[in-house]
Amino acid sequence: MLTVLRCISSALTVLCPYIEYKLLRIGSRDPSLPPGPSALLVLGNAHLIFTTGTGLKFQEWSKKYGSIYSLEVLNSNIVVILDLQIAGQFLDKEGAVCSNRPENAVAMDITDGYRFSSEQQEPSWKLKRAIAVRYFNS
């Protein structure tokens, strides 16, 4: 009986600080990310996006946070870039970082399937990327 109590006590000693840390961080974001709206514990900002419509909410946040802001959706961080020049520079210099990502249902829903910046590196992706870089840098 005493051994079981010690195990439970040890587990609580380890878990309590972790739970406290997580609870204190609710609504805060990683300091290396751009600013953005505060988030719920598990949903993040998903409840705000899907209740009002993606385009309208993104436009509202751009007025408040600027042309670059971050969101948290289901424990994933998303950086939204609304400035064409910055988006073009990012695609030109860091495009390979975003490509070849696994399918993401949330990203597909938000972009209606138009998410070439994170598609698999296939011939169609290369063509889309070349067109986008040319458009953004013009």
N, CA, C and O atoms as CSV, one atom per row, in Angstrom:
chain,resi,resn,atom,element,x,y,z
A,1,MET,N,N,0.826,-1.197,0.000
A,1,MET,CA,C,0.000,0.000,0.000
A,1,MET,C,C,0.869,1.259,0.000
A,1,MET,O,O,0.578,2.229,-0.699
A,2,LEU,N,N,1.930,1.225,0.789
A,2,LEU,CA,C,2.817,2.377,0.892
A,2,LEU,C,C,3.540,2.629,-0.434
A,2,LEU,O,O,3.796,3.777,-0.797
A,3,THR,N,N,3.866,1.558,-1.150
A,3,THR,CA,C,4.543,1.691,-2.440
A,3,THR,C,C,3.626,2.366,-3.466
A,3,THR,O,O,4.079,3.211,-4.237
A,4,VAL,N,N,2.354,1.999,-3.477
A,4,VAL,CA,C,1.387,2.599,-4.393
A,4,VAL,C,C,1.247,4.089,-4.101
A,4,VAL,O,O,1.204,4.901,-5.025
A,5,LEU,N,N,1.176,4.450,-2.836
A,5,LEU,CA,C,1.063,5.862,-2.460
A,5,LEU,C,C,2.301,6.646,-2.875
A,5,LEU,O,O,2.200,7.797,-3.301
A,6,ARG,N,N,3.456,6.027,-2.751
A,6,ARG,CA,C,4.686,6.698,-3.180
A,6,ARG,C,C,4.696,6.915,-4.691
A,6,ARG,O,O,5.126,7.968,-5.162
A,7,CYS,N,N,4.230,5.938,-5.447
A,7,CYS,CA,C,4.161,6.074,-6.906
A,7,CYS,C,C,3.207,7.206,-7.300
A,7,CYS,O,O,3.519,8.023,-8.166
A,8,ILE,N,N,2.052,7.236,-6.656
A,8,ILE,CA,C,1.080,8.292,-6.942
A,8,ILE,C,C,1.653,9.650,-6.567
A,8,ILE,O,O,1.507,10.622,-7.308
A,9,SER,N,N,2.297,9.708,-5.427
A,9,SER,CA,C,2.906,10.958,-4.975
A,9,SER,C,C,3.995,11.423,-5.946
A,9,SER,O,O,4.086,12.610,-6.261
A,10,SER,N,N,4.805,10.500,-6.409
A,10,SER,CA,C,5.861,10.845,-7.367
A,10,SER,C,C,5.264,11.339,-8.683
A,10,SER,O,O,5.740,12.316,-9.261
A,11,ALA,N,N,4.229,10.661,-9.145
A,11,ALA,CA,C,3.582,11.057,-10.395
A,11,ALA,C,C,2.982,12.457,-10.274
A,11,ALA,O,O,3.113,13.271,-11.188
A,12,LEU,N,N,2.333,12.733,-9.161
A,12,LEU,CA,C,1.748,14.058,-8.954
A,12,LEU,C,C,2.816,15.133,-8.839
A,12,LEU,O,O,2.620,16.260,-9.294
A,13,THR,N,N,3.944,14.789,-8.234
A,13,THR,CA,C,5.043,15.748,-8.105
A,13,THR,C,C,5.574,16.151,-9.475
A,13,THR,O,O,5.969,17.298,-9.680
A,14,VAL,N,N,5.582,15.216,-10.403
A,14,VAL,CA,C,6.061,15.506,-11.754
A,14,VAL,C,C,4.970,16.190,-12.588
A,14,VAL,O,O,5.264,17.136,-13.319
A,15,LEU,N,N,3.738,15.735,-12.490
A,15,LEU,CA,C,2.664,16.238,-13.343
A,15,LEU,C,C,2.147,17.618,-12.942
A,15,LEU,O,O,1.796,18.413,-13.813
A,16,CYS,N,N,2.092,17.914,-11.667
A,16,CYS,CA,C,1.516,19.192,-11.213
A,16,CYS,C,C,2.241,20.410,-11.790
A,16,CYS,O,O,1.571,21.318,-12.284
A,17,PRO,N,N,3.561,20.475,-11.753
A,17,PRO,CA,C,4.216,21.648,-12.362
A,17,PRO,C,C,3.964,21.752,-13.871
A,17,PRO,O,O,3.813,22.853,-14.401
A,18,TYR,N,N,3.920,20.620,-14.551
A,18,TYR,CA,C,3.658,20.635,-15.986
A,18,TYR,C,C,2.251,21.161,-16.274
A,18,TYR,O,O,2.064,21.991,-17.164
A,19,ILE,N,N,1.263,20.673,-15.519
A,19,ILE,CA,C,-0.119,21.125,-15.689
A,19,ILE,C,C,-0.232,22.612,-15.366
A,19,ILE,O,O,-0.915,23.354,-16.072
A,20,GLU,N,N,0.434,23.044,-14.305
A,20,GLU,CA,C,0.416,24.459,-13.936
A,20,GLU,C,C,1.026,25.312,-15.056
A,20,GLU,O,O,0.487,26.363,-15.401
A,21,TYR,N,N,2.137,24.860,-15.615
A,21,TYR,CA,C,2.787,25.576,-16.715
A,21,TYR,C,C,1.842,25.706,-17.903
A,21,TYR,O,O,1.716,26.784,-18.484
A,22,LYS,N,N,1.176,24.607,-18.266
A,22,LYS,CA,C,0.253,24.619,-19.397
A,22,LYS,C,C,-0.934,25.546,-19.130
A,22,LYS,O,O,-1.362,26.279,-20.021
A,23,LEU,N,N,-1.461,25.515,-17.916
A,23,LEU,CA,C,-2.599,26.367,-17.586
A,23,LEU,C,C,-2.220,27.845,-17.608
A,23,LEU,O,O,-3.015,28.682,-18.035
A,24,LEU,N,N,-1.021,28.167,-17.154
A,24,LEU,CA,C,-0.580,29.561,-17.148
A,24,LEU,C,C,-0.324,30.089,-18.557
A,24,LEU,O,O,-0.369,31.298,-18.785
A,25,ARG,N,N,-0.055,29.189,-19.500
A,25,ARG,CA,C,0.239,29.607,-20.879
A,25,ARG,C,C,-0.995,29.691,-21.770
A,25,ARG,O,O,-0.871,29.993,-22.957
A,26,ILE,N,N,-2.176,29.432,-21.227
A,26,ILE,CA,C,-3.393,29.496,-22.032
A,26,ILE,C,C,-3.529,30.906,-22.600
A,26,ILE,O,O,-3.472,31.888,-21.860
A,27,GLY,N,N,-3.706,30.998,-23.888
A,27,GLY,CA,C,-3.886,32.286,-24.541
A,27,GLY,C,C,-2.598,32.997,-24.901
A,27,GLY,O,O,-2.639,33.993,-25.623
A,28,SER,N,N,-1.450,32.522,-24.423
A,28,SER,CA,C,-0.187,33.175,-24.780
A,28,SER,C,C,0.453,32.423,-25.945
A,28,SER,O,O,0.104,31.275,-26.223
A,29,ARG,N,N,1.382,33.073,-26.612
A,29,ARG,CA,C,2.014,32.428,-27.760
A,29,ARG,C,C,3.523,32.461,-27.634
A,29,ARG,O,O,4.080,33.195,-26.818
A,30,ASP,N,N,4.164,31.664,-28.442
A,30,ASP,CA,C,5.625,31.602,-28.484
A,30,ASP,C,C,6.159,32.991,-28.830
A,30,ASP,O,O,5.715,33.588,-29.811
A,31,PRO,N,N,7.103,33.518,-28.046
A,31,PRO,CA,C,7.606,34.863,-28.318
A,31,PRO,C,C,8.311,35.014,-29.670
A,31,PRO,O,O,8.481,36.136,-30.146
A,32,SER,N,N,8.720,33.915,-30.291
A,32,SER,CA,C,9.379,34.016,-31.598
A,32,SER,C,C,8.373,34.187,-32.741
A,32,SER,O,O,8.765,34.455,-33.877
A,33,LEU,N,N,7.074,34.031,-32.442
A,33,LEU,CA,C,6.041,34.167,-33.468
A,33,LEU,C,C,5.513,35.596,-33.523
A,33,LEU,O,O,5.594,36.326,-32.535
A,34,PRO,N,N,4.972,35.997,-34.669
A,34,PRO,CA,C,4.338,37.317,-34.749
A,34,PRO,C,C,3.110,37.370,-33.837
A,34,PRO,O,O,2.597,36.324,-33.439
A,35,PRO,N,N,2.633,38.569,-33.503
A,35,PRO,CA,C,1.451,38.665,-32.641
A,35,PRO,C,C,0.221,38.105,-33.333
A,35,PRO,O,O,0.203,37.923,-34.551
A,36,GLY,N,N,-0.805,37.837,-32.541
A,36,GLY,CA,C,-2.054,37.326,-33.072
A,36,GLY,C,C,-3.082,37.234,-31.975
A,36,GLY,O,O,-2.789,37.556,-30.824
A,37,PRO,N,N,-4.290,36.797,-32.309
A,37,PRO,CA,C,-5.349,36.711,-31.307
A,37,PRO,C,C,-5.051,35.642,-30.259
A,37,PRO,O,O,-4.379,34.651,-30.540
A,38,SER,N,N,-5.560,35.859,-29.053
A,38,SER,CA,C,-5.353,34.860,-28.001
A,38,SER,C,C,-6.145,33.601,-28.343
A,38,SER,O,O,-7.152,33.657,-29.049
A,39,ALA,N,N,-5.676,32.471,-27.833
A,39,ALA,CA,C,-6.212,31.171,-28.233
A,39,ALA,C,C,-6.747,30.400,-27.036
A,39,ALA,O,O,-6.338,30.628,-25.897
A,40,LEU,N,N,-7.669,29.481,-27.312
A,40,LEU,CA,C,-8.153,28.561,-26.289
A,40,LEU,C,C,-7.169,27.410,-26.136
A,40,LEU,O,O,-6.299,27.214,-26.984
A,41,LEU,N,N,-7.308,26.650,-25.056
A,41,LEU,CA,C,-6.341,25.605,-24.717
A,41,LEU,C,C,-6.152,24.576,-25.835
A,41,LEU,O,O,-5.026,24.385,-26.295
A,42,VAL,N,N,-7.193,23.924,-26.273
A,42,VAL,CA,C,-7.054,22.859,-27.271
A,42,VAL,C,C,-7.393,23.363,-28.675
A,42,VAL,O,O,-6.671,23.063,-29.627
A,43,LEU,N,N,-8.467,24.114,-28.813
A,43,LEU,CA,C,-8.917,24.579,-30.124
A,43,LEU,C,C,-8.029,25.650,-30.723
A,43,LEU,O,O,-7.947,25.775,-31.945
A,44,GLY,N,N,-7.375,26.413,-29.895
A,44,GLY,CA,C,-6.584,27.532,-30.395
A,44,GLY,C,C,-7.510,28.614,-30.918
A,44,GLY,O,O,-8.380,29.092,-30.190
A,45,ASN,N,N,-7.330,29.006,-32.175
A,45,ASN,CA,C,-8.178,30.020,-32.800
A,45,ASN,C,C,-9.207,29.414,-33.747
A,45,ASN,O,O,-9.909,30.146,-34.445
A,46,ALA,N,N,-9.306,28.097,-33.781
A,46,ALA,CA,C,-10.202,27.426,-34.726
A,46,ALA,C,C,-11.646,27.873,-34.544
A,46,ALA,O,O,-12.364,28.060,-35.526
A,47,HIS,N,N,-12.075,28.045,-33.302
A,47,HIS,CA,C,-13.462,28.445,-33.057
A,47,HIS,C,C,-13.761,29.830,-33.628
A,47,HIS,O,O,-14.899,30.105,-34.007
A,48,LEU,N,N,-12.771,30.692,-33.694
A,48,LEU,CA,C,-12.969,32.038,-34.242
A,48,LEU,C,C,-13.007,32.027,-35.764
A,48,LEU,O,O,-13.741,32.802,-36.376
A,49,ILE,N,N,-12.223,31.154,-36.368
A,49,ILE,CA,C,-12.140,31.103,-37.829
A,49,ILE,C,C,-13.407,30.507,-38.425
A,49,ILE,O,O,-13.975,31.067,-39.363
A,50,PHE,N,N,-13.848,29.389,-37.894
A,50,PHE,CA,C,-14.920,28.639,-38.534
A,50,PHE,C,C,-16.309,29.133,-38.182
A,50,PHE,O,O,-17.279,28.700,-38.804
A,51,THR,N,N,-16.443,30.030,-37.200
A,51,THR,CA,C,-17.768,30.551,-36.875
A,51,THR,C,C,-18.100,31.806,-37.669
A,51,THR,O,O,-19.279,32.111,-37.854
A,52,THR,N,N,-17.110,32.538,-38.141
A,52,THR,CA,C,-17.368,33.800,-38.843
A,52,THR,C,C,-16.961,33.771,-40.306
A,52,THR,O,O,-17.318,34.688,-41.045
A,53,GLY,N,N,-16.262,32.802,-40.736
A,53,GLY,CA,C,-15.788,32.761,-42.120
A,53,GLY,C,C,-14.327,33.156,-42.198
A,53,GLY,O,O,-13.899,34.128,-41.577
A,54,THR,N,N,-13.578,32.406,-42.955
A,54,THR,CA,C,-12.129,32.576,-43.004
A,54,THR,C,C,-11.710,33.943,-43.520
A,54,THR,O,O,-10.953,34.647,-42.852
A,55,GLY,N,N,-12.184,34.325,-44.680
A,55,GLY,CA,C,-11.753,35.575,-45.298
A,55,GLY,C,C,-12.063,36.794,-44.453
A,55,GLY,O,O,-11.222,37.679,-44.300
A,56,LEU,N,N,-13.273,36.844,-43.902
A,56,LEU,CA,C,-13.661,37.991,-43.076
A,56,LEU,C,C,-12.809,38.090,-41.823
A,56,LEU,O,O,-12.382,39.178,-41.436
A,57,LYS,N,N,-12.568,36.958,-41.197
A,57,LYS,CA,C,-11.784,36.967,-39.957
A,57,LYS,C,C,-10.336,37.337,-40.244
A,57,LYS,O,O,-9.740,38.106,-39.490
A,58,PHE,N,N,-9.759,36.806,-41.318
A,58,PHE,CA,C,-8.378,37.148,-41.665
A,58,PHE,C,C,-8.249,38.645,-41.935
A,58,PHE,O,O,-7.267,39.271,-41.537
A,59,GLN,N,N,-9.247,39.215,-42.613
A,59,GLN,CA,C,-9.225,40.647,-42.910
A,59,GLN,C,C,-9.327,41.464,-41.621
A,59,GLN,O,O,-8.621,42.459,-41.458
A,60,GLU,N,N,-10.195,41.049,-40.716
A,60,GLU,CA,C,-10.345,41.740,-39.426
A,60,GLU,C,C,-9.038,41.691,-38.631
A,60,GLU,O,O,-8.621,42.699,-38.060
A,61,TRP,N,N,-8.392,40.522,-38.592
A,61,TRP,CA,C,-7.137,40.389,-37.845
A,61,TRP,C,C,-6.018,41.189,-38.490
A,61,TRP,O,O,-5.140,41.700,-37.796
A,62,SER,N,N,-6.041,41.302,-39.821
A,62,SER,CA,C,-4.978,42.075,-40.480
A,62,SER,C,C,-5.064,43.548,-40.099
A,62,SER,O,O,-4.038,44.222,-40.006
A,63,LYS,N,N,-6.265,44.053,-39.881
A,63,LYS,CA,C,-6.418,45.440,-39.438
A,63,LYS,C,C,-5.883,45.626,-38.024
A,63,LYS,O,O,-5.355,46.684,-37.683
A,64,LYS,N,N,-6.025,44.593,-37.211
A,64,LYS,CA,C,-5.602,44.688,-35.810
A,64,LYS,C,C,-4.119,44.368,-35.620
A,64,LYS,O,O,-3.435,45.058,-34.864
A,65,TYR,N,N,-3.607,43.317,-36.305
A,65,TYR,CA,C,-2.245,42.825,-36.063
A,65,TYR,C,C,-1.256,43.148,-37.179
A,65,TYR,O,O,-0.054,42.940,-37.011
A,66,GLY,N,N,-1.733,43.648,-38.308
A,66,GLY,CA,C,-0.835,43.960,-39.411
A,66,GLY,C,C,-0.851,42.876,-40.481
A,66,GLY,O,O,-1.681,41.967,-40.448
A,67,SER,N,N,0.073,42.981,-41.427
A,67,SER,CA,C,0.071,42.071,-42.577
A,67,SER,C,C,0.710,40.715,-42.284
A,67,SER,O,O,0.632,39.806,-43.111
A,68,ILE,N,N,1.342,40.567,-41.118
A,68,ILE,CA,C,1.881,39.269,-40.699
A,68,ILE,C,C,1.410,39.021,-39.273
A,68,ILE,O,O,1.671,39.825,-38.379
A,69,TYR,N,N,0.717,37.908,-39.063
A,69,TYR,CA,C,0.291,37.538,-37.714
A,69,TYR,C,C,0.260,36.022,-37.607
A,69,TYR,O,O,0.346,35.316,-38.611
A,70,SER,N,N,0.136,35.533,-36.390
A,70,SER,CA,C,0.152,34.080,-36.193
A,70,SER,C,C,-1.139,33.620,-35.543
A,70,SER,O,O,-1.780,34.351,-34.787
A,71,LEU,N,N,-1.498,32.395,-35.856
A,71,LEU,CA,C,-2.673,31.744,-35.293
A,71,LEU,C,C,-2.250,30.411,-34.714
A,71,LEU,O,O,-1.230,29.843,-35.105
A,72,GLU,N,N,-3.032,29.924,-33.789
A,72,GLU,CA,C,-2.823,28.582,-33.265
A,72,GLU,C,C,-4.107,27.813,-33.526
A,72,GLU,O,O,-5.172,28.195,-33.041
A,73,VAL,N,N,-4.011,26.736,-34.286
A,73,VAL,CA,C,-5.178,25.924,-34.606
A,73,VAL,C,C,-4.864,24.487,-34.235
A,73,VAL,O,O,-3.984,23.860,-34.824
A,74,LEU,N,N,-5.588,23.973,-33.257
A,74,LEU,CA,C,-5.425,22.592,-32.792
A,74,LEU,C,C,-3.960,22.279,-32.481
A,74,LEU,O,O,-3.425,21.281,-32.965
A,75,ASN,N,N,-3.323,23.106,-31.695
A,75,ASN,CA,C,-1.926,22.970,-31.257
A,75,ASN,C,C,-0.913,23.063,-32.398
A,75,ASN,O,O,0.223,22.614,-32.244
A,76,SER,N,N,-1.299,23.631,-33.526
A,76,SER,CA,C,-0.370,23.900,-34.624
A,76,SER,C,C,-0.293,25.405,-34.828
A,76,SER,O,O,-1.310,26.098,-34.779
A,77,ASN,N,N,0.905,25.904,-35.056
A,77,ASN,CA,C,1.077,27.331,-35.303
A,77,ASN,C,C,1.002,27.609,-36.797
A,77,ASN,O,O,1.584,26.886,-37.606
A,78,ILE,N,N,0.279,28.663,-37.151
A,78,ILE,CA,C,0.134,29.084,-38.537
A,78,ILE,C,C,0.531,30.548,-38.603
A,78,ILE,O,O,0.012,31.366,-37.844
A,79,VAL,N,N,1.440,30.885,-39.496
A,79,VAL,CA,C,1.807,32.281,-39.714
A,79,VAL,C,C,1.119,32.730,-40.997
A,79,VAL,O,O,1.317,32.140,-42.059
A,80,VAL,N,N,0.310,33.779,-40.888
A,80,VAL,CA,C,-0.438,34.313,-42.019
A,80,VAL,C,C,0.315,35.531,-42.553
A,80,VAL,O,O,0.611,36.461,-41.803
A,81,ILE,N,N,0.622,35.521,-43.851
A,81,ILE,CA,C,1.316,36.636,-44.503
A,81,ILE,C,C,0.371,37.214,-45.548
A,81,ILE,O,O,0.023,36.534,-46.513
A,82,LEU,N,N,-0.044,38.459,-45.364
A,82,LEU,CA,C,-0.988,39.094,-46.270
A,82,LEU,C,C,-0.349,40.158,-47.161
A,82,LEU,O,O,-1.031,40.740,-48.005
A,83,ASP,N,N,0.918,40.417,-46.991
A,83,ASP,CA,C,1.636,41.393,-47.813
A,83,ASP,C,C,2.238,40.663,-49.012
A,83,ASP,O,O,3.042,39.748,-48.839
A,84,LEU,N,N,1.853,41.064,-50.228
A,84,LEU,CA,C,2.314,40.360,-51.431
A,84,LEU,C,C,3.826,40.378,-51.575
A,84,LEU,O,O,4.417,39.378,-51.982
A,85,GLN,N,N,4.455,41.486,-51.252
A,85,GLN,CA,C,5.908,41.585,-51.397
A,85,GLN,C,C,6.614,40.634,-50.429
A,85,GLN,O,O,7.560,39.946,-50.809
A,86,ILE,N,N,6.155,40.599,-49.188
A,86,ILE,CA,C,6.756,39.700,-48.195
A,86,ILE,C,C,6.498,38.247,-48.575
A,86,ILE,O,O,7.388,37.404,-48.458
A,87,ALA,N,N,5.274,37.953,-49.032
A,87,ALA,CA,C,4.952,36.582,-49.445
A,87,ALA,C,C,5.832,36.151,-50.614
A,87,ALA,O,O,6.309,35.017,-50.651
A,88,GLY,N,N,6.046,37.051,-51.566
A,88,GLY,CA,C,6.910,36.741,-52.709
A,88,GLY,C,C,8.342,36.478,-52.292
A,88,GLY,O,O,8.969,35.534,-52.773
A,89,GLN,N,N,8.870,37.317,-51.390
A,89,GLN,CA,C,10.235,37.112,-50.901
A,89,GLN,C,C,10.343,35.785,-50.163
A,89,GLN,O,O,11.324,35.057,-50.313
A,90,PHE,N,N,9.323,35.478,-49.362
A,90,PHE,CA,C,9.345,34.221,-48.613
A,90,PHE,C,C,9.327,33.028,-49.556
A,90,PHE,O,O,10.107,32.091,-49.389
A,91,LEU,N,N,8.438,33.059,-50.549
A,91,LEU,CA,C,8.373,31.948,-51.507
A,91,LEU,C,C,9.669,31.814,-52.288
A,91,LEU,O,O,10.125,30.705,-52.564
A,92,ASP,N,N,10.254,32.938,-52.640
A,92,ASP,CA,C,11.483,32.923,-53.422
A,92,ASP,C,C,12.649,32.341,-52.630
A,92,ASP,O,O,13.429,31.551,-53.161
A,93,LYS,N,N,12.770,32.728,-51.365
A,93,LYS,CA,C,13.929,32.329,-50.564
A,93,LYS,C,C,13.692,31.090,-49.708
A,93,LYS,O,O,14.612,30.300,-49.493
A,94,GLU,N,N,12.477,30.914,-49.223
A,94,GLU,CA,C,12.201,29.830,-48.281
A,94,GLU,C,C,11.124,28.870,-48.774
A,94,GLU,O,O,10.576,28.114,-47.972
A,95,GLY,N,N,10.809,28.876,-50.044
A,95,GLY,CA,C,9.724,28.056,-50.568
A,95,GLY,C,C,9.895,26.572,-50.313
A,95,GLY,O,O,8.916,25.865,-50.073
A,96,ALA,N,N,11.125,26.095,-50.361
A,96,ALA,CA,C,11.371,24.665,-50.144
A,96,ALA,C,C,11.072,24.246,-48.713
A,96,ALA,O,O,10.785,23.075,-48.461
A,97,VAL,N,N,11.134,25.184,-47.772
A,97,VAL,CA,C,10.849,24.865,-46.368
A,97,VAL,C,C,9.385,24.481,-46.202
A,97,VAL,O,O,9.056,23.618,-45.388
A,98,CYS,N,N,8.506,25.119,-46.972
A,98,CYS,CA,C,7.068,24.898,-46.829
A,98,CYS,C,C,6.543,23.741,-47.660
A,98,CYS,O,O,5.462,23.226,-47.376
A,99,SER,N,N,7.270,23.324,-48.667
A,99,SER,CA,C,6.748,22.291,-49.552
A,99,SER,C,C,6.950,20.903,-48.954
A,99,SER,O,O,7.656,20.724,-47.961
A,100,ASN,N,N,6.311,19.932,-49.590
A,100,ASN,CA,C,6.368,18.525,-49.171
A,100,ASN,C,C,5.876,18.303,-47.748
A,100,ASN,O,O,6.444,17.500,-47.007
A,101,ARG,N,N,4.837,19.003,-47.373
A,101,ARG,CA,C,4.242,18.804,-46.056
A,101,ARG,C,C,3.109,17.789,-46.183
A,101,ARG,O,O,2.511,17.660,-47.252
A,102,PRO,N,N,2.810,17.067,-45.099
A,102,PRO,CA,C,1.695,16.125,-45.161
A,102,PRO,C,C,0.361,16.865,-45.299
A,102,PRO,O,O,0.260,18.048,-44.972
A,103,GLU,N,N,-0.646,16.162,-45.781
A,103,GLU,CA,C,-1.973,16.752,-45.932
A,103,GLU,C,C,-2.465,17.264,-44.583
A,103,GLU,O,O,-2.243,16.624,-43.555
A,104,ASN,N,N,-3.127,18.404,-44.586
A,104,ASN,CA,C,-3.662,19.000,-43.375
A,104,ASN,C,C,-5.102,19.401,-43.660
A,104,ASN,O,O,-5.352,20.276,-44.489
A,105,ALA,N,N,-6.056,18.762,-42.973
A,105,ALA,CA,C,-7.473,19.002,-43.231
A,105,ALA,C,C,-7.860,20.449,-42.947
A,105,ALA,O,O,-8.669,21.026,-43.673
A,106,VAL,N,N,-7.295,21.035,-41.905
A,106,VAL,CA,C,-7.616,22.423,-41.559
A,106,VAL,C,C,-7.128,23.359,-42.661
A,106,VAL,O,O,-7.858,24.257,-43.082
A,107,ALA,N,N,-5.897,23.153,-43.130
A,107,ALA,CA,C,-5.356,24.000,-44.199
A,107,ALA,C,C,-6.179,23.852,-45.472
A,107,ALA,O,O,-6.426,24.839,-46.165
A,108,MET,N,N,-6.601,22.648,-45.786
A,108,MET,CA,C,-7.415,22.432,-46.980
A,108,MET,C,C,-8.742,23.173,-46.856
A,108,MET,O,O,-9.222,23.750,-47.832
A,109,ASP,N,N,-9.344,23.162,-45.656
A,109,ASP,CA,C,-10.622,23.829,-45.446
A,109,ASP,C,C,-10.468,25.345,-45.517
A,109,ASP,O,O,-11.286,26.026,-46.134
A,110,ILE,N,N,-9.428,25.868,-44.889
A,110,ILE,CA,C,-9.217,27.316,-44.868
A,110,ILE,C,C,-8.956,27.848,-46.272
A,110,ILE,O,O,-9.463,28.911,-46.632
A,111,THR,N,N,-8.178,27.129,-47.062
A,111,THR,CA,C,-7.767,27.626,-48.382
A,111,THR,C,C,-8.604,27.072,-49.526
A,111,THR,O,O,-8.316,27.362,-50.687
A,112,ASP,N,N,-9.625,26.287,-49.232
A,112,ASP,CA,C,-10.442,25.633,-50.261
A,112,ASP,C,C,-9.594,24.815,-51.226
A,112,ASP,O,O,-9.926,24.699,-52.406
A,113,GLY,N,N,-8.507,24.251,-50.729
A,113,GLY,CA,C,-7.638,23.412,-51.541
A,113,GLY,C,C,-6.544,24.156,-52.282
A,113,GLY,O,O,-5.679,23.523,-52.886
A,114,TYR,N,N,-6.557,25.490,-52.253
A,114,TYR,CA,C,-5.536,26.293,-52.936
A,114,TYR,C,C,-4.422,26.623,-51.958
A,114,TYR,O,O,-4.373,27.726,-51.414
A,115,ARG,N,N,-3.544,25.686,-51.739
A,115,ARG,CA,C,-2.467,25.876,-50.766
A,115,ARG,C,C,-1.150,25.423,-51.391
A,115,ARG,O,O,-0.434,24.603,-50.816
A,116,PHE,N,N,-0.842,25.948,-52.541
A,116,PHE,CA,C,0.323,25.468,-53.283
A,116,PHE,C,C,1.624,25.646,-52.520
A,116,PHE,O,O,2.590,24.932,-52.788
A,117,SER,N,N,1.675,26.574,-51.580
A,117,SER,CA,C,2.934,26.792,-50.858
A,117,SER,C,C,3.327,25.595,-50.010
A,117,SER,O,O,4.488,25.478,-49.617
A,118,SER,N,N,2.386,24.703,-49.717
A,118,SER,CA,C,2.740,23.532,-48.915
A,118,SER,C,C,2.367,22.219,-49.603
A,118,SER,O,O,2.254,21.189,-48.939
A,119,GLU,N,N,2.177,22.241,-50.905
A,119,GLU,CA,C,1.889,21.012,-51.645
A,119,GLU,C,C,3.145,20.167,-51.806
A,119,GLU,O,O,4.254,20.606,-51.503
A,120,GLN,N,N,2.947,18.960,-52.283
A,120,GLN,CA,C,4.075,18.086,-52.592
A,120,GLN,C,C,4.845,18.659,-53.776
A,120,GLN,O,O,4.257,19.292,-54.654
A,121,GLN,N,N,6.158,18.442,-53.804
A,121,GLN,CA,C,6.981,18.974,-54.899
A,121,GLN,C,C,6.801,18.115,-56.146
A,121,GLN,O,O,7.517,17.138,-56.361
A,122,GLU,N,N,5.844,18.498,-56.942
A,122,GLU,CA,C,5.543,17.824,-58.196
A,122,GLU,C,C,5.639,18.860,-59.314
A,122,GLU,O,O,5.767,20.052,-59.033
A,123,PRO,N,N,5.578,18.433,-60.571
A,123,PRO,CA,C,5.657,19.413,-61.664
A,123,PRO,C,C,4.606,20.527,-61.557
A,123,PRO,O,O,4.906,21.686,-61.844
A,124,SER,N,N,3.379,20.184,-61.145
A,124,SER,CA,C,2.343,21.222,-61.029
A,124,SER,C,C,2.701,22.225,-59.932
A,124,SER,O,O,2.432,23.418,-60.070
A,125,TRP,N,N,3.307,21.743,-58.843
A,125,TRP,CA,C,3.732,22.644,-57.761
A,125,TRP,C,C,4.812,23.594,-58.260
A,125,TRP,O,O,4.780,24.787,-57.954
A,126,LYS,N,N,5.774,23.071,-59.030
A,126,LYS,CA,C,6.857,23.922,-59.536
A,126,LYS,C,C,6.314,25.019,-60.451
A,126,LYS,O,O,6.782,26.157,-60.402
A,127,LEU,N,N,5.342,24.686,-61.275
A,127,LEU,CA,C,4.741,25.676,-62.163
A,127,LEU,C,C,3.995,26.737,-61.348
A,127,LEU,O,O,4.149,27.933,-61.596
A,128,LYS,N,N,3.190,26.299,-60.379
A,128,LYS,CA,C,2.448,27.248,-59.535
A,128,LYS,C,C,3.400,28.159,-58.770
A,128,LYS,O,O,3.158,29.360,-58.649
A,129,ARG,N,N,4.463,27.594,-58.264
A,129,ARG,CA,C,5.431,28.387,-57.497
A,129,ARG,C,C,6.107,29.419,-58.394
A,129,ARG,O,O,6.278,30.571,-57.995
A,130,ALA,N,N,6.489,29.017,-59.589
A,130,ALA,CA,C,7.135,29.948,-60.521
A,130,ALA,C,C,6.199,31.099,-60.879
A,130,ALA,O,O,6.628,32.251,-60.943
A,131,ILE,N,N,4.927,30.792,-61.111
A,131,ILE,CA,C,3.948,31.835,-61.433
A,131,ILE,C,C,3.769,32.774,-60.242
A,131,ILE,O,O,3.730,33.992,-60.412
A,132,ALA,N,N,3.661,32.216,-59.050
A,132,ALA,CA,C,3.467,33.038,-57.852
A,132,ALA,C,C,4.664,33.943,-57.595
A,132,ALA,O,O,4.491,35.123,-57.288
A,133,VAL,N,N,5.863,33.411,-57.716
A,133,VAL,CA,C,7.067,34.220,-57.486
A,133,VAL,C,C,7.134,35.348,-58.514
A,133,VAL,O,O,7.458,36.484,-58.167
A,134,ARG,N,N,6.833,35.044,-59.769
A,134,ARG,CA,C,6.835,36.072,-60.810
A,134,ARG,C,C,5.790,37.151,-60.507
A,134,ARG,O,O,6.055,38.342,-60.670
A,135,TYR,N,N,4.596,36.724,-60.063
A,135,TYR,CA,C,3.513,37.670,-59.758
A,135,TYR,C,C,3.866,38.539,-58.551
A,135,TYR,O,O,3.710,39.760,-58.597
A,136,PHE,N,N,4.340,37.914,-57.475
A,136,PHE,CA,C,4.631,38.660,-56.253
A,136,PHE,C,C,5.801,39.618,-56.429
A,136,PHE,O,O,5.832,40.678,-55.803
A,137,ASN,N,N,6.752,39.263,-57.264
A,137,ASN,CA,C,7.941,40.102,-57.432
A,137,ASN,C,C,7.800,41.140,-58.543
A,137,ASN,O,O,8.743,41.880,-58.825
A,138,SER,N,N,6.627,41.199,-59.175
A,138,SER,CA,C,6.451,42.188,-60.256
A,138,SER,C,C,6.015,43.539,-59.722
A,138,SER,O,O,5.824,44.476,-60.497
